[in-house]
């Protein structure tokens, strides 16, 4: 897996965790529901796989396997389907900030807090994520990506996006 693919996927998962306050527990529950126990037997395994993201404070290069990466993609797609009403509401709130600024601001603040908590703040790429103007664009693109992967071909669409096809 390329470094960029791992970064993109972990960022999408972080956005989903921002929306779902039970984050890692929900990811693990979905892995059980999708029968991915062989690949993702516990929450620690999911955490270790996500630490392959070079932007993380706890970055470890463990050469993530294809089946592990695919399992994370499947969880991302399924979680996006589950959280789609919230994703749509967040996107709409950004579109109409005068009426719905609280939704956007709460989401954005939670995401920034998670980034600060988990990512290496010395990294220039992380600093870009924390820059408000660039951050908004990245968040919107990521939320739109998550919205597009809720379709029947969502898994393939997300996989293509992650591999820059």
C-alpha positions in Angstrom: 0.0 0.0 0.0 1.2 3.5 -0.8 1.8 6.0 2.0 -0.8 8.3 0.5 -3.4 5.5 0.4 -2.9 4.7 4.1 -3.0 8.4 5.0 -6.2 9.0 3.1 -7.9 5.9 4.6 -6.9 6.8 8.1 -8.1 10.3 7.7 -11.5 9.1 6.4 -11.7 6.8 9.5 -10.8 9.7 11.7 -13.6 11.7 10.2 -16.0 8.9 10.9 -14.7 8.7 14.4 -15.4 12.4 14.8 -19.0 11.8 13.8 -19.5 8.6 15.9 -18.4 9.3 19.4 -18.0 5.6 20.0 -15.4 5.5 17.2 -13.1 2.5 17.7 -15.9 0.5 19.4 -18.1 1.0 16.4 -15.3 0.1 14.0 -14.7 -3.1 15.9 -18.4 -3.9 16.0 -18.7 -3.5 12.3 -15.7 -5.7 11.7 -17.5 -8.4 13.6 -20.7 -7.9 11.7 -18.8 -8.1 8.4 -17.1 -11.3 9.5 -13.6 -9.8 9.4 -12.5 -11.4 12.6 -9.7 -13.3 10.9 -8.1 -10.1 9.7 -9.3 -7.7 12.5 -9.6 -9.9 15.6 -9.7 -7.0 18.1 -9.5 -3.2 18.6 -5.8 -3.3 19.1 -5.3 -4.8 15.6 -7.3 -2.0 14.1 -5.3 0.6 16.0 -2.0 -1.0 15.0 -3.0 -1.0 11.3 -4.0 2.7 11.5 -0.6 3.5 13.0 0.8 2.7 9.6 -0.2 6.3 8.7 3.1 8.3 8.7 1.2 11.4 10.0 0.5 9.7 13.4 2.4 10.3 16.6 2.7 6.5 17.1 3.7 5.8 13.5 5.1 2.3 12.9 5.8 1.0 9.4 4.5 -2.6 9.6 3.8 -3.0 5.9 0.1 -3.4 6.0 -1.2 -6.4 4.0 -3.7 -6.2 1.2 -6.4 -8.2 3.1 -5.9 -5.8 6.1 -6.2 -2.8 4.0 -9.3 -4.2 2.2 -10.9 -4.9 5.6 -10.4 -1.3 6.7 -12.0 -0.2 3.4 -15.0 -2.4 4.0 -15.4 -1.0 7.5 -15.1 2.6 6.2 -17.8 1.9 3.5 -20.1 0.3 6.0 -19.6 3.0 8.6 -20.3 5.7 5.9 -23.6 4.0 5.1 -24.5 4.0 8.8 -23.5 7.6 9.4 -24.7 9.0 6.0 -27.5 11.1 7.5 -25.0 12.8 9.8 -22.5 13.3 7.0 -25.2 14.9 4.9 -26.2 17.2 7.7 -22.6 18.3 8.3 -22.2 19.1 4.6 -25.4 21.0 4.6 -24.4 23.0 7.6 -21.2 24.1 5.9 -23.2 25.2 2.9 -25.4 27.4 5.1 -23.2 28.5 7.9 -25.6 31.3 9.0 -28.3 28.8 10.0 -26.2 25.8 11.0 -22.9 27.0 12.1 -23.1 25.1 15.4 -23.1 21.7 13.6 -20.1 22.5 11.4 -18.2 24.2 14.1 -18.7 21.3 16.6 -17.7 18.8 14.0 -14.7 20.8 12.9 -13.5 21.4 16.5 -13.9 17.7 17.4 -11.9 16.7 14.3 -9.1 19.2 15.1 -9.0 17.9 18.7 -8.6 14.3 17.3 -5.9 15.4 14.9 -4.0 17.2 17.7 -4.4 14.2 20.0 -3.3 11.5 17.5 -1.1 13.1 14.8 2.4 14.4 14.8 2.1 18.1 15.2 5.6 18.7 13.9 4.7 17.4 10.5 4.1 20.0 7.8 1.2 17.9 6.4 -0.5 17.8 9.8 0.0 21.6 10.1 -1.8 21.9 6.8 -4.7 19.9 8.2 -4.9 22.2 11.2 -4.8 25.3 8.9 -8.5 26.5 8.8 -8.7 27.4 5.1 -7.0 24.2 3.9 -8.8 22.2 6.6 -12.3 23.1 5.4 -11.5 22.0 1.8 -10.0 18.7 3.0 -13.0 18.0 5.3 -15.5 18.8 2.5 -13.6 16.5 0.0 -13.4 13.8 2.6 -17.1 14.0 3.6 -18.1 13.9 -0.1 -15.9 10.9 -0.6 -17.6 9.2 2.3 -21.0 10.1 0.8 -20.1 8.6 -2.5 -19.0 5.3 -1.1 -22.4 4.5 0.4 -23.7 3.2 -3.0 -23.7 -0.5 -4.1 -20.3 0.0 -5.7 -19.0 1.9 -2.7 -16.2 -0.5 -1.9 -14.8 -0.3 -5.4 -15.2 3.5 -5.6 -13.4 4.0 -2.3 -10.7 1.6 -3.3 -10.2 3.4 -6.6 -10.1 6.8 -4.8 -7.5 5.5 -2.4 -5.3 4.1 -5.1 -5.7 7.3 -7.3 -7.2 5.5 -10.3 
